[in-house]
Amino acid sequence: MKIKAYLTIYLTLSLTALLAVAMVLLAGIRKNTARMEEELALDTAGWSVLAEYHQELFRQYDLFFIDTSYGSSYPAVEAIGEHVKSYANRNLQNTNLIDARLELIGIQDAEIAADHGGQVLKRQIVEYEENYFGLDELENLLSKFEITGQEQIAEKDLLKKRDENERRLASEPPPVKKVTKKRYHLDTGKTEMIEEEEEVPIENPAAYVNDLRNKGILSLVVSDPAKISGKGISPEEYLSCRRDILQGTGILQERIEAGGALTEVKEKILLDAYIFQKFGYFGQEKEGAGLDYQVEYLLEGKGTDTENLKAVVNKLLLFREAANAAYLYGDAAKMAEISAMAASVAAVAVAPYLQPLLETSILFAWAYIESVQDVKLLLSGGKVPVIKAASDWQTSLSSILDFKGGTVSEGTSRGLNYQQYLSMFLLTKRENGLLFSMMDVMEMDIRRTAYNENFRMDGCVSGFRAAAEFADTGGGNCSFLRTYYY
């Protein structure tokens, strides 16, 4: 019996130790099960919130963003946390393993479209375009832009030369000539011949064109001015002019680490490609848009289509005038025509010293009316080379005397079209300003759709980091820090 008693005590002590170990294991299993269930509930909730992307923004612009206003009048990042909490607790209600709830949720970081000058928006656009174009197509696109960029014009230098020439010509004293006149003396009744100096007016052949520069030009370059869009907006209602822009924390570190690296040039090209896929411009207007000439708005930022088109046309005219002047300087035959006209005017005025100034004035006048025809051709769907050949020239020198526009030739199959000239201008625009103008246009278009009258791009989030704390009936608490992004 003594031996049996020893065995009973030993077994009792052993069972006590085993039960203690079992209880610890069960507690650990329960804790890990609870943690797993809570983590799964949180992840499901996080991805469910991402599934609430703005439908209209996706439909029109292929962008994934959460509108944190959720249809209300004002966006708030905190609303994302409320949605995560609601989804997580509903997920936990569907399990019988544990009785837990998400007690606290905080959004620590958020990528807002307007962060860092619009870099969050740009990143998503670049990723979209990388997937839209295949590798071969992307290389072809890059080569086209490289070809376009090879032809450069010293635009500022040439236009500065034009302006300085006009100032010098205007400041020159008028030439004088001696004329013989009869003078009658009343007291003696006699007449005598006297010599007097008389100013000779300078009939500058470029004067008509110089006056034309300061007048409305749209009627000369648009085939049917009555069809120019009359749409307008109030710029102060949109992102670029708002003072209360909502800010997040910028691009999430996880996205930076996961993303590939593109050169700045390739990013610009992809951004440019996206603009012409999603935004309208003169001749290719987007249906139902707030403004018809959206790309022109990106460049100029004015409140009406007419103002934006006029500003872009003036920019085109200046660029083409400089390019055409550069061509004229290299065309010996046309320079001979210009010299002959200037010489005849200087001879009539008895002012041969004015001939060089008149030549320059006439040259730029001819370049300008050629530019008017170039822009008219571009707006009608034609192409104009950056640097012309003799066969591309459209106007005669005599047309500067009374230029009224007129029909344009069919143009040439080589050169750039209107869209490509707009691309050149876009590449010179400061990127932050361009991205904010793009968001202006997005707001204009989205606000025209149902239930989106208060839509704001600075209320749109593409990724967030959430800190969550769960509690269960057993007194357990679990904390998580999770990141979700498109």
Sequence and secondary structure as in RCSB ss.txt:
>XXXX:A:sequence
MKIKAYLTIYLTLSLTALLAVAMVLLAGIRKNTARMEEELALDTAGWSVLAEYHQELFRQYDLFFIDTSYGSSYP
AVEAIGEHVKSYANRNLQNTNLIDARLELIGIQDAEIAADHGGQVLKRQIVEYEENYFGLDELENLLSKFEITGQ
EQIAEKDLLKKRDENERRLASEPPPVKKVTKKRYHLDTGKTEMIEEEEEVPIENPAAYVNDLRNKGILSLVVSDP
AKISGKGISPEEYLSCRRDILQGTGILQERIEAGGALTEVKEKILLDAYIFQKFGYFGQEKEGAGLDYQVEYLLE
GKGTDTENLKAVVNKLLLFREAANAAYLYGDAAKMAEISAMAASVAAVAVAPYLQPLLETSILFAWAYIESVQDV
KLLLSGGKVPVIKAASDWQTSLSSILDFKGGTVSEGTSRGLNYQQYLSMFLLTKRENGLLFSMMDVMEMDIRRTA
YNENFRMDGCVSGFRAAAEFADTGGGNCSFLRTYYY
>XXXX:A:secstr
 HHHHHHHHHHHHHHHHHHHHHHHHHHHHHHHHHHHHHHHHHHHHHHHHHTT  HHHHHHH    EETTTTSSS 
 THHHHHHHHHHHHHHHTT SS  EEEEEEEEEEEEETTHHHHHHHHHHHHHHHHHHS HHHHHHHHHHHHHHHH
    HHHHHHHHHHHHHHHHHS   EEEEEEEEE TTT  EEEEEEEEE     TTHHHHHHTTS  HHHHSS G
GGS   B  GGGSGGG S       S HHHHHHS    HHHHHHHHHHHHHHH  BTTB  TT S S HHHHHHH
  SBHHHHHHHHHHHHHHHHHHHHHHHHHT HHHHHHHHHHHHHHHHHTT GGGHHHHHHHHHHHHHHHHHHHHH
HHHHTT  B SS  GGG    GGGGGS          SSSB HHHHHHHHHHTS HHHHHHHHHHHHHHHHHTST
T TT  GGGEEEEEEEEEEEEETTS EEEEEEEEE 
